[in-house]
């Protein structure tokens, strides 16, 4: 018979500034698959969405995605 000792350790997860943040906008108009692609500045993704609506007035709803990095550390 094999025995195991399990020990649970508290951890925390927090935003890691060194990892940066990316911003993306996705057009949600039916049949449209246009998106800004990952951008380092929120304004760049927003400007893309504004321009997309300017060219396609009925494309006025977007899904915005903000991606960050997180670091898990063991509690002391």
Secondary structure, DSSP 8 states (H G I E B T S, - for coil): ----------EEEEE-GGG-EEEEEEE-STT---B---BSSHHHHHHHHHHHHHHSTT---EEEEEEE-EEEEE--
